[in-house]
Each structure stands twice: as structure tokens, then as C-alpha cells.
Amino acid sequence: MIRKLTMTAIAALLMPVQGWSVDFDGSSRGGDIMERISQVELSVPAEAIAAQDQDKGIFDWLFGKKEKAEWTIMVFSSAKNDLERFLLRDINEMELVGSTDKLNIVVEVGRMQGHDASDGDWTGVRRYLIQKDSDMTRMGSRMIQDLGMIDQGDYRNLAAFGKWAKENFPAKKYMLIVSNHGDGWLKNKADENKGISYDEESGNHITTPELAMALREIGKVDVFSTDACLMQMAEVVYEIKDYADFIVGSEETEPGDGYTYNDFLGPIAARPAMTPQEVGRLTVDAYANHYDKINQGYTQSLARASAVGGLLTVSNAFADAMMASGEKALAKTARNAAINYAIGENRDMYDFARRVVEGSQNEQVRAAGQALMDYITGSLMLHNRTRDSQGSFWSGPKQYTLSKGMAAYFPYSGLANGYSELAWARDSRWDEFVTWMNQP
């Protein structure tokens, strides 16, 4: 169905009327602007109008925004798993803040049957522009698109979301958050907690190389963040370093609650001129402050993407010095003692190097190890917050304060399937180093 819009009608729509005025934030005085628009003949597809049926979106679409927003925050949230209730609550937290003329908060969220029946128990994948709403029991934002039951474990759908969000909600600065289960670089698709953006309906997830492919298609973002477990490690950040300026993530698992989005988004709405580095720091601090309040252990850090290439240089020098020294027993002892995470083969790079430096009798090893430590805390990690865990029913206390923001893979035997596919394995000598460490 096509309806006609004449220039006369547009002029009539915009002409001031006594006792009636329009505020382009979507409010009106003396009349209902959306009702007046509906009475005008429009020469556009009706489905396009429905897709743009926002408080102010139809004006943006017809006449163009006067200026770009400062920030567009894009959240790709696959709730098609046991995190459903937590991720739906995240969206309600976002709505406590809501989008403004300077801040776009755009979400793609998917659901399936079997985990949580709240908010009408709808299923499929939908896109929303987040609007301010105080009801924490249901989403109050208007849906922009219903995509059906697409696969959120397919990197091409992440790429499509990012490109769509940039095109429809342009801003001076962009942040992309992937919210779901995460497991560092690992490729094993048989385990529901491997990779990132696990989709239980399809049984698929986004691997680390696929994550880089999605980001490349989207185009560079100012901040990339993972509201997911175990993603802040060398193998991941090296893969995506060219597609973001700042990278936020956790070395350890995140609690089901993950980010507290109102704590994170509220300050951006209040001061949208924040720089990308400030938003990255805020992401870390909002997360850390929440878990400090409830005395729960955590890790969360902000990396400078342009410094990730230098991490390869200093880690190669350290690996070369270690292999040349022959101090294999020391390497194994340091590895076994270094702070590790829910996946035992993920260990903090700084803590490992510190233990080697303290135990080595080799001058070159000590110098290279100190250089690696200094680079991590000096150039690479811009902000790092940790809190020791008091332990739980299934795990003992963890001294997370030993973590300095960047983990790496320390296998106890051969390299796991898929490691050789990583850019880090291709460009670094880390794979040779850990293989050497495990030899008799």
C-alpha cells in the first residue's frame, strides 16, 4: 500500500497553528503530533512508516536529523539460552536511562522457548531503540524490527546489526557490546559455553576469527566491549585490535547479572561529550563499583587497541629469552602458580611473568620479563579493576588482585583445536613457547 504525501500537505503539517506547537523531541502542546501525521497522505510504503514509528523517528526519517548524536551504543544480546532472564533485565536497566537526542541506545535481542516466560514469552529476534521506562517487569521500548528466529551465533547477523545501527542511528562515536556467554578464544562448538554469542536454538556461536570478520564488516568502533565471560585475553584482543580503539572485557567469568546498564549509561546520558577512553573507563568502573557493593569477586579491564601490537613484540622477546635460557622447570612452576580463571588454561600474563622474573637466574629472562610486565601496566592496560573472590560452593577463594588485565592461553599439553587459526598464533611465538614449556 502506498499513500501520497504532497508538498502542500508537508507545509500544512509544519505550519504554526494558534495554540499548537511541536517540539522535535516528540512532545506536543495543544494536540497529538502523531495523530496529525497519520492524517496526512504520505508517498512512502506503509511498512516503512511502521518501521519508523518512534516518538521522533518519523521526523528524523522525513526531514533528517539536525545533527548526529554524540554516541550510539549498540548491544547485541543473545538471550536464547539460560541467560535469558538476566539479559531481559539488562534491557529494563537500559530503559531506566533511555535514548536521548545525544545518545542512541540500540539493541538486538533474541529469545526462544524453554528458559524464561516473562514479558509475554515472545520468541525470535527483535531490534529496539531503547526508550525511557521505569517498569522493570517488561520492556517499554517500541520494537523497530522483528527479524524472526535468526541465528545470533552467526557472525553475519552481528555484522548486519552493527551496519544497520550505524546507518539508522548515526553518531560521532560508536560503542558495540556483545552480551552473552563467552569463553575466550576457544572453538569447541559442542560445549554451550564456548566462544561468544551462543545461540542454543541453532547450536552455533561466534568464534574469535568470526568476531573479527563481523567487526571488519561493521567498520571501526570507538569502544568494543564484551558483557561476557573470559574474553579479555591476548588471543582475542589481537584478533580484533584493528577494528576498535578501546577494548573492555573480563579475564574471569562474569556473574549472570553482568553489566548494570543504568549505572553505565546514566553518566553518558548526563555527559554525552565523553571521549571513547572515558566511556571505556566508565564501563570498567560501573561494573566494578556494582560488585564492590555486594562484595563479589571480579575482573574488568580497558585495553588500548593500538598497543596490542606492542604486546606481541614484548611477549615474543620474553618467550625467546625463556626458550634460550632452558629454564623450563621454572616456566612450568610459574604457570602452575599464576592466577588462573574458570578455564584453568587461561592465566594472567603479568602474574606469570612476575613469577618468572622473581625465580630466574638469567639476566636476559629477567629483563624481558620486566619489560613485558611494564608494557602491560604502562602502555596496554589503561584501567584495571579487580576484587578478590571469597569463594563459593563450587570453587575456593581467588586472589583476583594479582590480575593486571590481560590473560593468555597456557595449555598443559598440546594446543587445542583451532588455536592455529588465530592471528595471534600466526604472528606471535606464543604457540612455540607454550609447546616448548610442555615438552619433557
C-alpha positions in Angstrom: 0.0 0.0 0.0 1.4 3.4 -1.0 0.0 6.7 0.4 0.7 10.1 -1.1 2.4 13.0 0.5 2.2 16.3 -1.2 4.5 19.3 -0.6 1.3 21.2 0.3 0.5 18.6 3.0 4.0 18.8 4.4 3.8 22.6 4.5 0.4 22.4 6.2 1.8 19.9 8.7 4.7 22.2 9.7 2.7 25.5 9.6 2.3 27.0 13.0 -1.2 26.9 14.4 -2.5 29.1 17.1 -2.4 27.2 20.4 -0.5 24.3 18.9 3.3 23.8 18.6 5.6 20.9 18.0 8.7 20.1 20.0 11.0 17.9 17.9 11.8 15.6 20.8 8.3 14.1 20.0 6.2 16.1 22.5 3.4 18.4 21.5 1.2 21.0 23.1 -2.5 21.5 22.2 -2.6 18.4 20.0 -1.2 14.9 19.2 1.5 15.3 16.6 1.5 11.6 15.7 -2.3 11.8 15.1 -1.8 14.8 12.8 0.9 13.0 10.9 -1.4 9.9 10.5 -4.0 12.2 8.8 -1.5 13.4 6.1 -1.1 11.5 2.8 2.5 10.1 2.7 4.2 8.9 -0.5 6.1 6.1 1.2 5.4 2.4 1.9 3.2 1.8 4.9 5.6 -0.8 6.2 8.4 1.8 6.2 6.3 4.1 8.2 5.6 1.3 10.7 9.3 0.6 11.0 9.9 4.3 11.8 7.1 4.6 14.2 9.1 6.2 17.0 8.2 9.3 19.1 10.5 11.3 17.0 11.8 8.8 14.4 9.3 9.7 11.7 10.6 13.3 11.8 14.2 12.1 11.6 13.3 9.9 8.6 11.3 12.5 6.7 13.4 15.6 7.3 16.8 14.3 8.6 18.3 14.9 12.0 19.7 18.4 12.6 22.9 16.8 13.8 24.3 13.4 14.7 24.0 12.1 18.2 27.2 12.1 20.3 27.1 8.3 20.9 25.3 5.3 19.6 25.6 2.3 22.0 24.8 -0.9 20.1 24.1 -4.0 22.2 23.9 -7.5 20.5 22.2 -9.7 23.1 21.5 -13.3 22.5 19.1 -14.4 25.2 18.5 -17.8 23.5 20.0 -19.7 26.4 20.0 -19.9 30.2 20.9 -16.2 30.5 17.5 -15.1 29.2 16.2 -13.6 32.4 19.4 -11.7 33.1 19.6 -10.3 29.6 16.0 -9.2 29.6 16.6 -7.4 32.9 19.6 -5.7 31.3 17.2 -4.2 28.7 15.0 -2.9 31.5 18.0 -1.4 33.2 18.8 0.4 29.9 15.3 1.7 29.9 15.8 3.4 33.2 18.1 5.8 31.3 16.7 5.6 27.7 17.9 7.2 24.5 18.2 11.0 24.1 18.9 13.3 21.3 22.6 12.9 22.1 22.6 9.2 23.0 21.1 6.3 20.9 20.8 3.0 22.7 20.0 0.3 20.2 19.5 -3.4 21.0 19.1 -6.6 19.0 17.8 -9.3 21.4 16.8 -12.8 20.7 14.6 -15.3 22.8 13.4 -18.8 22.4 11.1 -21.2 24.4 12.3 -23.0 27.4 14.1 -20.6 29.8 12.0 -17.6 30.8 8.3 -16.8 30.2 8.3 -13.2 31.3 7.2 -10.2 29.2 4.7 -12.2 27.1 7.2 -15.0 26.4 7.7 -13.8 22.8 10.3 -15.6 20.7 12.5 -14.6 17.8 15.0 -11.8 17.3 13.9 -8.1 17.6 15.5 -4.7 17.3 14.7 -1.9 19.7 15.6 1.8 20.1 15.6 1.9 23.9 13.2 4.5 25.4 13.0 5.7 29.0 10.7 3.5 31.0 10.6 2.6 34.8 8.8 -0.7 34.6 11.3 -3.4 35.4 8.9 -6.3 34.6 8.6 -5.7 30.9 10.2 -3.8 28.0 8.6 -0.5 27.3 10.6 0.4 24.2 8.9 0.2 20.9 10.1 -2.6 18.6 11.7 -1.3 15.3 12.1 -4.7 13.6 11.1 -8.3 14.1 13.7 -10.5 12.3 12.1 -13.8 13.1 14.2 -16.7 14.5 17.6 -15.8 13.0 20.8 -17.3 14.3 22.6 -15.0 16.7 25.5 -17.4 16.7 26.2 -16.4 13.1 28.8 -13.6 12.8 27.0 -12.3 9.7 24.0 -11.4 11.8 26.2 -9.5 14.2 27.7 -7.6 11.3 24.2 -6.9 9.8 23.1 -5.4 13.2 26.1 -3.2 13.5 25.8 -1.9 10.0 22.1 -1.3 10.4 22.6 0.6 13.7 25.3 2.8 12.2 23.2 3.6 9.2 19.9 4.3 11.0 21.3 5.9 14.2 24.4 7.8 13.1 26.6 9.3 15.8 30.0 10.9 16.3 31.1 7.9 18.3 30.1 4.2 18.5 30.3 1.5 21.1 29.4 -2.1 20.4 28.7 -4.5 23.2 28.2 -8.3 22.7 26.3 -9.7 25.6 26.1 -13.5 26.2 28.1 -16.5 27.3 31.8 -16.1 26.5 34.8 -18.4 26.7 37.8 -16.6 25.3 39.3 -17.9 22.0 38.1 -21.5 22.3 36.4 -23.0 19.2 34.7 -26.2 20.5 31.1 -25.9 19.5 30.0 -29.0 21.3 30.0 -27.1 24.7 27.4 -24.5 25.1 29.8 -22.2 26.9 32.4 -22.0 24.2 33.0 -18.9 22.0 30.8 -15.9 22.3 27.1 -15.2 21.5 26.0 -18.7 21.9 22.6 -19.4 20.3 21.0 -22.5 21.8 18.3 -22.7 19.2 20.9 -23.1 16.4 23.7 -24.7 18.4 26.0 -22.1 16.9 28.4 -19.4 18.3 30.7 -16.7 17.0 34.4 -17.8 17.0 37.2 -15.4 17.6 38.2 -15.1 13.9 34.5 -14.7 13.1 34.2 -11.9 15.6 37.0 -10.1 13.8 35.2 -10.7 10.5 32.0 -9.1 11.9 33.8 -6.1 13.2 35.6 -5.6 9.9 32.2 -5.6 8.1 30.7 -3.1 10.7 33.6 -0.7 10.4 35.7 0.5 13.2 34.0 1.3 16.5 35.4 3.6 19.2 34.8 1.1 22.1 34.2 -2.7 21.8 33.1 -4.4 25.0 32.1 -7.9 25.9 29.5 -8.4 28.6 30.6 -12.0 28.7 33.0 -14.3 30.5 36.7 -14.8 29.9 37.2 -12.6 26.8 40.0 -10.2 27.8 42.9 -12.3 26.6 45.8 -11.8 24.1 44.3 -14.3 21.6 41.0 -12.3 21.4 42.2 -8.7 21.6 44.9 -9.3 19.0 42.3 -10.6 16.6 40.1 -7.5 16.8 42.7 -4.8 17.5 42.3 -3.1 14.1 38.5 -2.7 14.5 38.2 -0.7 17.7 40.2 2.0 19.6 39.5 0.6 23.1 38.6 -2.9 24.2 36.8 -3.7 27.5 36.4 -7.2 28.9 36.9 -9.6 31.8 39.7 -12.1 32.3 37.4 -14.2 34.6 33.8 -15.2 34.3 31.1 -12.6 34.9 28.2 -13.2 37.2 24.8 -13.8 35.5 23.9 -10.2 36.2 26.8 -9.0 34.1 26.7 -5.2 33.5 24.4 -3.0 35.5 23.4 -0.9 32.4 21.7 2.0 34.2 24.9 2.6 36.2 26.9 2.6 33.0 24.6 4.5 30.6 23.4 7.1 33.1 26.6 9.1 33.2 26.9 9.0 29.4 23.3 10.4 29.0 24.3 13.1 31.6 27.5 14.0 29.8 27.4 12.7 26.2 30.5 14.6 25.2 32.6 11.9 27.0 35.6 10.6 25.0 35.9 7.0 24.0 38.6 6.5 26.6 36.3 8.0 29.3 33.4 5.7 28.2 35.8 2.7 28.4 36.9 3.7 31.9 33.3 4.2 32.9 32.4 0.7 31.6 35.0 -0.8 33.9 34.1 1.4 36.9 30.3 0.9 36.7 30.9 -2.9 36.6 33.5 -2.8 39.4 31.5 -0.5 41.7 28.4 -2.7 41.5 30.3 -5.8 42.5 32.3 -4.0 45.2 28.9 -3.0 46.8 27.9 -6.7 47.1 31.4 -8.0 47.9 31.6 -10.2 44.9 35.0 -11.0 43.2 35.6 -9.8 39.7 38.0 -8.7 37.0 37.4 -6.0 34.4 39.8 -4.0 32.3 40.3 -1.5 29.5 42.9 -2.1 26.8 44.3 0.4 24.3 43.9 -1.4 20.9 46.7 0.4 19.3 49.1 -1.0 21.9 48.1 -4.6 21.3 50.7 -5.0 18.5 53.4 -4.0 21.0 52.2 -6.8 23.3 53.2 -9.2 20.6 56.7 -7.7 20.4 57.4 -7.8 24.1 55.9 -11.2 24.6 58.0 -12.6 21.7 61.1 -11.2 23.3 60.2 -12.8 26.6 59.3 -16.2 25.0 62.6 -16.2 23.1 64.6 -15.4 26.2 62.9 -18.1 28.2 63.4 -20.8 25.5 67.1 -19.8 25.1 67.6 -19.9 28.9 66.5 -23.5 29.2 64.6 -22.6 32.4 61.7 -24.9 31.6 61.1 -26.1 35.1 60.7 -22.5 36.2 58.3 -21.8 33.4 56.1 -24.7 34.4 56.2 -23.7 38.1 55.3 -20.1 37.3 52.5 -21.2 35.0 51.0 -23.5 37.6 51.2 -20.8 40.3 49.9 -17.9 38.3 46.4 -16.7 38.9 44.0 -18.6 36.6 40.3 -18.4 35.9 37.3 -20.7 35.3 39.2 -22.2 32.4 42.4 -23.3 34.1 44.5 -22.8 31.0 43.6 -19.1 31.0 46.2 -17.3 33.2 47.2 -13.7 33.8 50.2 -12.8 31.6 51.6 -10.3 34.1 51.4 -12.6 37.1 53.1 -15.4 35.1 56.0 -13.0 34.1 56.3 -11.7 37.6 56.8 -15.2 39.0 59.4 -16.0 36.3 61.3 -12.8 37.0 61.4 -13.5 40.7 62.7 -17.0 40.1 65.1 -16.7 37.1 68.8 -16.8 37.3 69.1 -15.5 33.7 69.7 -11.8 33.2 68.0 -11.7 29.7 64.9 -13.5 31.1 64.6 -11.1 33.9 64.9 -8.1 31.6 62.5 -9.4 29.1 60.0 -10.4 31.8 60.2 -7.0 33.4 59.7 -5.3 30.0 56.5 -7.4 29.4 55.2 -6.5 32.9 55.9 -2.8 32.4 54.3 -2.8 28.9 51.1 -4.4 30.2 50.6 -2.0 33.1 52.1 1.0 31.3 51.1 1.1 27.6 48.4 -1.6 27.1 46.1 -1.6 30.0 44.6 1.9 30.6 42.4 0.8 33.5 42.1 -2.4 35.5 39.7 -3.1 38.5 39.7 -6.3 40.5 38.3 -7.7 43.7 39.3 -11.0 45.4 36.7 -13.7 45.5 35.7 -15.1 48.8 34.9 -18.4 47.1 31.7 -20.3 46.6 30.2 -23.8 46.9 32.0 -24.9 43.7 35.3 -23.0 44.0 37.7 -21.7 46.6 38.8 -18.1 47.1 40.6 -16.4 44.2 43.2 -13.7 44.5 42.0 -11.7 41.5 44.0 -8.6 42.7 47.0 -10.4 41.1 45.4 -9.9 37.7 46.6 -7.0 35.7 44.1 -7.0 32.9 45.3 -9.4 30.2 45.1 -13.2 30.2 46.7 -15.7 27.7 46.4 -19.4 26.9 48.7 -21.7 28.9 47.9 -25.3 27.8 49.1 -28.2 29.9 49.7 -30.4 26.8 49.2 -29.9 23.1 47.5 -26.9 21.6 43.7 -27.2 21.4 41.8 -27.4 18.2 41.5 -24.1 16.4 44.4 -22.3 18.0 46.5 -22.3 14.8 43.6 -20.4 13.1 44.2 -17.4 15.3 46.1 -14.3 14.2 48.0 -14.4 17.5 49.2 -17.9 16.7 50.2 -16.9 13.2 52.1 -13.7 14.2 53.5 -14.5 17.7 55.8 -17.1 19.1 53.5 -17.8 22.0 52.4 -21.2 20.5 56.0 -22.3 20.1 56.7 -21.1 23.7 53.8 -23.0 25.4 54.6 -26.0 23.3 58.3 -25.9 24.5 57.1 -25.5 28.1 55.1 -28.7 27.9 57.9 -30.8 26.4 59.8 -33.2 28.8 
